[in-house]
Amino acid sequence: MDQFPRISVLIPCYNEEKTVAKVVADFRDALPSATVFVFDNNSTDATVECAKTAGAIVRSERRQGKGNVVRRMFSDIDADIYIIVDGDATYDASAATEIVRRMLDEGLDFLNCVRVTDLEAAYRPGHKFGNLMFTGMVRSIFGTEINDMLSGYKGLSKRFVKSFPALSQGFETETELAVHALELRMPIGELRTSYFDRPDGSESKLSTFRDGWRILRTVARLIRDERPLAFFSVMSAVAATASLAFGLPVVYAFMKTGLVLKFPTAILAASLMMIAMLSLVAGLILDTTTRGRREMKRLHYLSFPSIHAELMRRAGEAPRPVIAAERKGAVR
């Protein structure tokens, strides 16, 4: 009989020869029964060799970008619980035991690890500000359950992974992961974990401005796609306000003189009001379409059993796998 849960640790990597062996070793120690996968993304250093030596199963994705790697990982790997973590040795592997425990006990589909650190070098002010800004935008539109949207350390259920569309190419995939959980109203949890500085010789692949712009575009696209009525209502309100600003003086002059003194302005005001009305109608139509699409996504998500349902189905068939904390008699 297959044991439950089957745990897979997924580590996307690009030029992480300085850190990947430690990450693999730490997670193998924390979760002895888990399978550790390293997905290499065209590394030009010894990342692949280091990962294999440390005991990981190494696979590759040729399309550059973390989003492409996530898409490949989720497509190829079958498990009950997935732990996805960056290969830069900045996350606390020992927290994986608590991730598994909480996902099993609470039936979570998405557990996000909130980074906690006092080291400025580990969490640069620019990155921290960007994370707070983007997380705040998503919280205001989609839901308030997530406080560190761009964390690279998460626990995911099978039905989350197999229902996730994975459309992004780069680091903006973290935004998609969060919105997918919030939109389908999945059981969500958070866990505060330590966040460390990168070891000497290891460099971040995140570009503050380039990737920040990509994340901003992704947030805007997700708002347009998932909240079209709100998105196009804002556009409609802006166009209507501009129309009134240009048009009211023309109307006022016409009421006083009986003449249209600024004909081009009148045409502009009328055109803007037409755009406002069309935007509102587009939002109403797309909102209906989005509701139907969301229902289909929800049904596909529900086609996979929950962690609790699968645990009950397999009850008595096999013992739970031993994790490091239990082996030491210190389950948190």
LUMDRENVEX-691886 format. One line per field, with one value per residue (C-alpha): residue number from 1; residue in one letter; chain; x, y, z. Coordinates in Angstrom, 3 decimals, decimal comma. Example, Ala and Ser with C-alpha at 12.3 -4.5 7.8 and 13.67 -1.06 7.14 Angstrom:
2
num [1	2] .
residu [a	s] .
chaine [A	A] .
x [12,300	13,670] .
y [-4,500	-1,060] .
z [7,800	7,140] .
//
This chain:
332
num [1	2	3	4	5	6	7	8	9	10	11	12	13	14	15	16	17	18	19	20	21	22	23	24	25	26	27	28	29	30	31	32	33	34	35	36	37	38	39	40	41	42	43	44	45	46	47	48	49	50	51	52	53	54	55	56	57	58	59	60	61	62	63	64	65	66	67	68	69	70	71	72	73	74	75	76	77	78	79	80	81	82	83	84	85	86	87	88	89	90	91	92	93	94	95	96	97	98	99	100	101	102	103	104	105	106	107	108	109	110	111	112	113	114	115	116	117	118	119	120	121	122	123	124	125	126	127	128	129	130	131	132	133	134	135	136	137	138	139	140	141	142	143	144	145	146	147	148	149	150	151	152	153	154	155	156	157	158	159	160	161	162	163	164	165	166	167	168	169	170	171	172	173	174	175	176	177	178	179	180	181	182	183	184	185	186	187	188	189	190	191	192	193	194	195	196	197	198	199	200	201	202	203	204	205	206	207	208	209	210	211	212	213	214	215	216	217	218	219	220	221	222	223	224	225	226	227	228	229	230	231	232	233	234	235	236	237	238	239	240	241	242	243	244	245	246	247	248	249	250	251	252	253	254	255	256	257	258	259	260	261	262	263	264	265	266	267	268	269	270	271	272	273	274	275	276	277	278	279	280	281	282	283	284	285	286	287	288	289	290	291	292	293	294	295	296	297	298	299	300	301	302	303	304	305	306	307	308	309	310	311	312	313	314	315	316	317	318	319	320	321	322	323	324	325	326	327	328	329	330	331	332] .
residu [m	d	q	f	p	r	i	s	v	l	i	p	c	y	n	e	e	k	t	v	a	k	v	v	a	d	f	r	d	a	l	p	s	a	t	v	f	v	f	d	n	n	s	t	d	a	t	v	e	c	a	k	t	a	g	a	i	v	r	s	e	r	r	q	g	k	g	n	v	v	r	r	m	f	s	d	i	d	a	d	i	y	i	i	v	d	g	d	a	t	y	d	a	s	a	a	t	e	i	v	r	r	m	l	d	e	g	l	d	f	l	n	c	v	r	v	t	d	l	e	a	a	y	r	p	g	h	k	f	g	n	l	m	f	t	g	m	v	r	s	i	f	g	t	e	i	n	d	m	l	s	g	y	k	g	l	s	k	r	f	v	k	s	f	p	a	l	s	q	g	f	e	t	e	t	e	l	a	v	h	a	l	e	l	r	m	p	i	g	e	l	r	t	s	y	f	d	r	p	d	g	s	e	s	k	l	s	t	f	r	d	g	w	r	i	l	r	t	v	a	r	l	i	r	d	e	r	p	l	a	f	f	s	v	m	s	a	v	a	a	t	a	s	l	a	f	g	l	p	v	v	y	a	f	m	k	t	g	l	v	l	k	f	p	t	a	i	l	a	a	s	l	m	m	i	a	m	l	s	l	v	a	g	l	i	l	d	t	t	t	r	g	r	r	e	m	k	r	l	h	y	l	s	f	p	s	i	h	a	e	l	m	r	r	a	g	e	a	p	r	p	v	i	a	a	e	r	k	g	a	v	r] .
chaine [A	A	A	A	A	A	A	A	A	A	A	A	A	A	A	A	A	A	A	A	A	A	A	A	A	A	A	A	A	A	A	A	A	A	A	A	A	A	A	A	A	A	A	A	A	A	A	A	A	A	A	A	A	A	A	A	A	A	A	A	A	A	A	A	A	A	A	A	A	A	A	A	A	A	A	A	A	A	A	A	A	A	A	A	A	A	A	A	A	A	A	A	A	A	A	A	A	A	A	A	A	A	A	A	A	A	A	A	A	A	A	A	A	A	A	A	A	A	A	A	A	A	A	A	A	A	A	A	A	A	A	A	A	A	A	A	A	A	A	A	A	A	A	A	A	A	A	A	A	A	A	A	A	A	A	A	A	A	A	A	A	A	A	A	A	A	A	A	A	A	A	A	A	A	A	A	A	A	A	A	A	A	A	A	A	A	A	A	A	A	A	A	A	A	A	A	A	A	A	A	A	A	A	A	A	A	A	A	A	A	A	A	A	A	A	A	A	A	A	A	A	A	A	A	A	A	A	A	A	A	A	A	A	A	A	A	A	A	A	A	A	A	A	A	A	A	A	A	A	A	A	A	A	A	A	A	A	A	A	A	A	A	A	A	A	A	A	A	A	A	A	A	A	A	A	A	A	A	A	A	A	A	A	A	A	A	A	A	A	A	A	A	A	A	A	A	A	A	A	A	A	A	A	A	A	A	A	A	A	A	A	A	A	A	A	A	A	A	A	A	A	A	A	A	A	A	A	A	A	A	A	A] .
x [0,000	1,138	1,959	0,140	1,001	3,377	5,493	7,525	9,920	10,260	13,303	13,544	17,187	19,262	23,008	22,752	25,868	26,803	23,538	21,567	23,390	22,613	18,956	18,589	20,367	18,333	14,999	16,016	16,862	13,613	11,407	13,168	10,236	9,876	11,222	13,369	13,332	15,608	14,434	17,372	16,675	19,681	22,321	25,824	27,585	27,713	24,135	23,114	26,148	25,800	22,108	22,698	25,523	23,277	20,681	18,083	16,314	17,324	15,180	15,416	13,259	14,721	12,325	13,928	12,015	10,646	7,084	8,084	9,830	6,779	4,579	6,874	7,164	3,423	2,856	5,445	5,293	2,502	2,229	-0,236	1,663	4,067	6,583	8,019	11,085	13,796	17,224	19,106	19,290	17,396	14,447	14,219	13,968	13,026	9,701	8,721	7,614	5,175	3,965	3,092	1,498	-0,724	-1,750	-2,809	-4,456	-6,259	-6,907	-5,156	-4,659	-2,311	0,072	2,189	5,382	5,723	9,354	10,638	14,106	16,007	18,770	18,567	20,878	18,532	15,415	16,430	14,264	13,348	12,184	10,341	8,534	7,593	6,285	4,175	2,795	1,909	0,572	-1,562	-2,980	-3,912	-5,358	-7,575	-9,034	-8,957	-8,850	-6,863	-5,654	-2,135	0,437	3,649	2,556	6,043	7,473	9,163	8,325	4,898	3,018	0,475	-2,048	-2,468	-5,753	-4,185	-1,275	-3,321	-5,884	-3,316	-3,130	0,482	0,421	3,349	6,950	9,029	8,935	5,398	4,244	4,115	1,312	-0,592	-0,255	-1,725	-4,589	-5,479	-5,927	-7,877	-10,131	-11,234	-11,624	-9,413	-8,485	-5,498	-3,029	0,170	3,239	5,877	9,355	12,906	14,470	18,256	20,836	22,317	25,675	28,829	29,243	25,524	23,694	19,981	18,398	15,603	15,799	14,013	12,718	12,386	10,653	8,712	7,286	6,392	4,624	2,711	1,583	0,539	-1,515	-3,217	-3,894	-5,351	-7,613	-8,769	-9,335	-10,794	-12,554	-13,565	-16,542	-14,384	-11,570	-13,766	-15,917	-12,824	-12,027	-15,645	-15,560	-12,326	-13,681	-17,015	-15,285	-13,092	-16,165	-17,970	-14,882	-14,654	-18,353	-19,941	-18,321	-19,584	-23,115	-22,972	-21,891	-24,637	-27,309	-26,132	-25,564	-27,396	-24,154	-21,643	-18,511	-16,017	-17,136	-13,973	-14,270	-17,904	-16,947	-14,200	-16,621	-19,220	-16,579	-15,327	-18,854	-19,343	-16,096	-17,340	-20,593	-18,864	-16,397	-19,238	-21,086	-17,867	-17,340	-20,866	-20,543	-17,072	-18,167	-20,786	-18,202	-15,697	-18,254	-18,808	-15,075	-14,555	-17,241	-15,480	-12,151	-13,818	-15,360	-11,988	-10,379	-13,070	-12,523	-9,448	-9,980	-9,046	-6,211	-8,721	-10,783	-7,690	-6,464	-9,781	-9,754	-6,314	-6,874	-5,339	-3,659	-0,263	1,320	2,043	5,623	8,004	9,206	12,299	10,513	8,508	11,626	13,166	9,984	9,437	6,506	5,664] .
y [0,000	3,541	5,490	8,730	11,426	11,226	14,349	15,995	18,868	20,936	23,180	25,405	26,334	28,565	28,799	27,790	25,600	27,378	26,563	23,751	20,890	22,383	22,924	19,324	17,916	20,013	18,958	15,301	15,499	17,302	15,017	11,635	10,053	12,910	12,855	15,891	17,182	19,860	21,396	23,034	26,039	26,162	26,606	27,271	26,271	22,987	23,172	19,856	17,946	19,391	18,514	14,935	14,451	15,675	13,025	14,952	13,775	16,321	17,324	20,265	22,927	24,699	27,649	30,338	31,734	30,519	30,472	28,051	25,845	25,826	24,826	21,901	20,804	20,808	18,907	16,194	15,427	13,474	13,726	14,440	17,341	19,569	21,828	24,382	26,308	28,407	26,839	29,762	28,463	31,464	29,458	27,306	23,649	22,550	24,366	21,733	19,389	22,015	22,664	18,987	18,729	21,767	20,768	17,358	18,562	21,560	20,172	23,103	23,393	26,376	27,185	30,286	30,848	34,433	35,521	36,781	38,346	41,248	41,038	43,927	42,114	39,128	41,157	44,353	47,454	47,758	44,154	44,492	47,645	46,061	42,951	45,029	47,107	44,174	42,089	45,040	45,398	41,716	41,757	44,736	43,018	39,250	38,603	39,238	35,738	36,194	38,584	37,731	37,013	36,851	34,297	31,445	28,840	27,216	24,022	22,982	20,175	17,956	19,544	22,994	21,947	20,050	22,852	25,673	27,091	28,380	31,091	33,251	32,888	34,525	35,481	36,801	33,200	33,812	36,310	33,772	31,137	33,447	34,686	31,134	30,117	33,261	33,169	29,568	30,216	27,297	26,457	28,775	29,083	30,942	30,033	32,467	31,130	32,392	33,997	34,021	35,927	34,247	32,531	34,225	33,816	33,357	36,095	36,863	36,416	38,872	42,248	44,873	47,009	44,497	41,838	44,474	45,750	42,187	41,577	44,863	43,871	40,459	42,001	44,328	41,411	39,284	42,131	42,570	38,829	37,941	41,212	42,647	44,612	46,455	46,953	48,347	50,328	52,280	52,922	53,959	56,343	57,964	58,433	59,771	62,232	63,507	63,788	65,922	68,076	68,859	68,898	70,945	74,263	73,655	72,960	76,010	78,224	76,773	77,513	81,122	81,861	79,140	78,391	75,554	77,685	74,803	72,156	69,966	69,951	68,909	66,013	64,964	65,067	62,997	60,462	60,078	59,476	56,799	55,145	55,275	53,555	50,932	50,174	49,665	47,346	45,399	44,978	43,654	41,138	39,967	39,641	37,096	35,206	35,251	33,805	30,866	30,338	30,511	27,886	25,574	26,108	25,373	22,166	21,040	21,806	19,771	16,814	15,978	14,684	16,868	15,873	14,805	12,771	11,005	10,394	8,783	6,676	5,335	5,007	1,782	0,993	2,363	4,242	7,926	8,665	9,623	13,198	14,451	16,185	13,043	10,917	13,109	13,030	16,772	17,437	21,111] .
z [0,000	-0,706	2,387	3,099	2,613	-0,304	0,137	-2,593	-1,990	-5,176	-5,538	-8,644	-9,266	-11,483	-10,739	-7,073	-6,735	-3,482	-1,743	-3,374	-1,630	1,790	0,874	-0,319	2,739	5,174	3,683	3,496	7,193	8,099	5,996	5,649	3,785	1,276	-2,256	-3,032	-6,607	-8,008	-11,280	-12,996	-15,219	-17,572	-14,877	-16,161	-12,922	-10,984	-9,634	-11,210	-9,920	-6,404	-6,250	-7,408	-4,936	-2,118	-3,015	-5,006	-8,148	-10,774	-13,718	-16,091	-17,713	-20,757	-20,829	-18,700	-15,748	-12,423	-13,733	-16,473	-13,925	-11,645	-14,575	-15,363	-11,722	-11,187	-14,428	-13,832	-10,111	-8,424	-4,639	-1,850	-0,316	-2,205	-0,512	-2,893	-1,759	-3,379	-3,674	-2,126	1,476	2,877	4,235	7,360	6,318	9,847	9,414	6,834	9,613	10,852	7,304	6,865	10,300	9,809	6,307	7,601	10,819	9,290	5,812	4,140	0,408	0,616	3,453	2,971	4,971	6,180	6,298	9,659	9,900	11,424	8,800	6,335	3,911	3,829	3,097	1,333	1,979	-1,708	-1,876	1,445	0,297	-3,030	-1,282	1,111	-1,764	-4,025	-1,147	-0,063	-3,576	-3,737	-0,199	-1,040	-4,121	-3,542	0,218	3,366	4,293	2,859	4,369	2,471	-1,076	-2,598	-0,170	-2,024	0,652	0,517	1,237	-1,403	-1,695	-4,732	-5,698	-5,561	-7,766	-10,334	-10,694	-10,948	-14,520	-14,229	-16,898	-15,731	-16,849	-14,116	-10,438	-10,851	-10,485	-6,701	-7,330	-9,414	-6,703	-4,073	-6,241	-7,308	-3,656	-2,789	-5,845	-5,291	-1,551	-0,602	2,985	3,507	6,370	7,172	9,185	10,387	9,563	9,885	6,841	6,430	4,436	1,378	1,982	0,705	-3,038	-3,670	-5,553	-5,832	-9,273	-8,449	-10,186	-8,092	-10,956	-13,808	-11,743	-9,795	-13,086	-14,117	-10,815	-11,158	-14,662	-13,356	-10,547	-13,067	-15,442	-12,652	-11,538	-15,156	-15,633	-12,225	-11,301	-14,707	-13,392	-10,858	-13,397	-16,168	-13,719	-12,714	-16,384	-16,932	-13,960	-15,162	-18,698	-17,406	-15,075	-17,923	-20,157	-17,601	-17,041	-20,756	-21,493	-18,702	-19,764	-23,321	-22,042	-19,803	-22,711	-24,919	-22,291	-22,094	-25,787	-27,686	-29,503	-29,307	-28,969	-28,643	-31,091	-30,885	-27,095	-27,365	-29,641	-27,200	-24,246	-26,106	-27,183	-23,623	-22,356	-25,028	-23,899	-20,301	-21,226	-23,371	-20,561	-18,104	-20,487	-21,189	-17,447	-16,944	-19,794	-18,776	-15,146	-16,192	-18,262	-15,401	-12,977	-15,312	-15,735	-11,974	-11,459	-13,925	-12,145	-8,815	-10,147	-11,526	-8,158	-6,379	-8,722	-6,622	-3,066	-0,123	2,187	4,862	2,390	1,100	4,641	5,570	2,413	3,162	6,910	8,169	4,857	5,842	8,728	8,475	7,428	10,188	10,085	11,825	14,697	15,514	15,312	17,992	20,079	19,753	17,483	17,629] .
//
